[in-house]
């Protein structure tokens, strides 16, 4: 039996570029297509390797800048045969194109009441469909900032899945009342929670399966661990912008190589690990006791050396 893999890409206009006062065209370029290694590149790599990807798209910047840029990225994703689901950073509700220093009510969805979260998520879903996406069935909160109220709101709005639980960010901002080590899908507060996959990079310390967070060796270890232990699911996180440096002006060679290797590893393991879309409604075994990959001193040390190179060299602006 194959393990379903959710290869997810959080896709959003970056608040950092908005706050710096950049013009909208530059914000869009550096958020969606930075240095030629953004959404378009990721779509092409998925197509080359026969992989399915889930793009969690945040439509909330349309409140400030209009829907055009959201329509373009949604259209590109759907044209490539990939999936669009809902992402939400609520700070855009308090933003202004004229006053970039205007403070939002809150950056985290968990700071809002249940009623407010219902209204925010419903409004974001309407914006996403107005941008051309099908009705979303899955959700991920910006910064993984979801609580049990968030899942109750999603259930009220008839979402089937949430993928916000990240034990390496627990209990804040990832605030669901689940164990930090929970990596298997589970029914929770009326929806199916599909947590982000974790590894234990050192004893007692969790690290999530994100392209800029794990080395290729750690990714390989996590994938092979999931195969050996017949895990219920694997959930991988990326961002539309994270293969470039923080300024979005040139590729981050470390992250680009990781993504390319990840795609190749997933393609090589398709008999055991099958990338899927939430809209496919894949069978998910619930209430499993899946555990993260355990620590390995050499593997962690090699990644820390990579991260040092990435931070000192690859992240420097061109």
CORKAMO-V913676 format. One record per pair of residues at least 24 apart in sequence whose C-alpha atoms are under 6 Angstrom apart, sorted by the first residue. I is the first residue (numbers start at 1). J is the second residue. D is the distance in whole Angstrom. If there is no record, write none. Layout:
I_J_D, I_J_D
//
This chain:
2_272_5, 2_273_5, 3_232_6, 3_233_5, 3_273_5, 4_233_5, 4_273_6, 4_274_5, 4_275_6, 5_233_6, 5_234_5, 5_235_6, 5_274_6, 5_275_4, 5_276_6, 6_235_5, 6_275_6, 6_276_6, 7_53_5, 7_54_6, 7_236_5, 8_53_6, 8_54_5, 8_55_6, 8_236_6, 8_237_5, 9_55_5, 9_237_6, 9_238_5, 9_239_5, 10_55_6, 10_56_5, 10_239_5, 11_56_6, 11_57_5, 11_239_6, 11_240_5, 12_58_5, 19_100_5, 30_248_5, 31_241_5, 32_240_6, 34_248_5, 35_249_5, 35_250_5, 35_251_6, 37_243_6, 38_240_5, 38_241_6, 39_240_5, 49_267_6, 51_275_6, 52_275_5, 52_276_5, 53_82_6, 54_83_5, 55_83_6, 55_84_5, 56_84_6, 56_85_5, 56_86_5, 56_87_5, 57_86_5, 57_87_5, 58_87_4, 58_88_5, 59_127_6, 59_128_6, 60_92_6, 61_92_6, 64_96_6, 71_131_4, 85_136_5, 85_138_6, 86_139_5, 87_139_6, 87_140_5, 87_141_6, 88_141_5, 88_142_5, 89_142_5, 108_145_6, 109_145_6, 110_145_6, 110_146_6, 110_147_6, 114_149_5, 118_153_5, 138_162_5, 140_164_5, 144_174_5, 145_173_5, 145_174_5, 146_174_6, 146_175_6, 147_175_5, 147_176_4, 148_176_5, 151_189_6, 152_189_6, 155_190_5, 155_191_6, 160_191_5, 161_191_6, 161_192_5, 161_193_6, 162_193_5, 163_193_6, 163_194_5, 163_195_5, 165_195_5, 166_196_5, 168_206_5, 168_207_5, 184_232_6, 184_288_6, 184_290_6, 185_286_5, 186_286_5, 186_287_5, 196_235_5, 197_234_6, 197_235_5, 198_292_5, 199_292_5, 199_293_5, 200_293_6, 200_294_5, 200_295_5, 201_295_5, 201_300_6, 202_295_5, 209_236_5, 210_236_6, 210_237_5, 210_238_6, 211_238_6, 215_303_5, 216_258_6, 222_293_6, 232_285_5, 245_315_5, 252_314_5
//
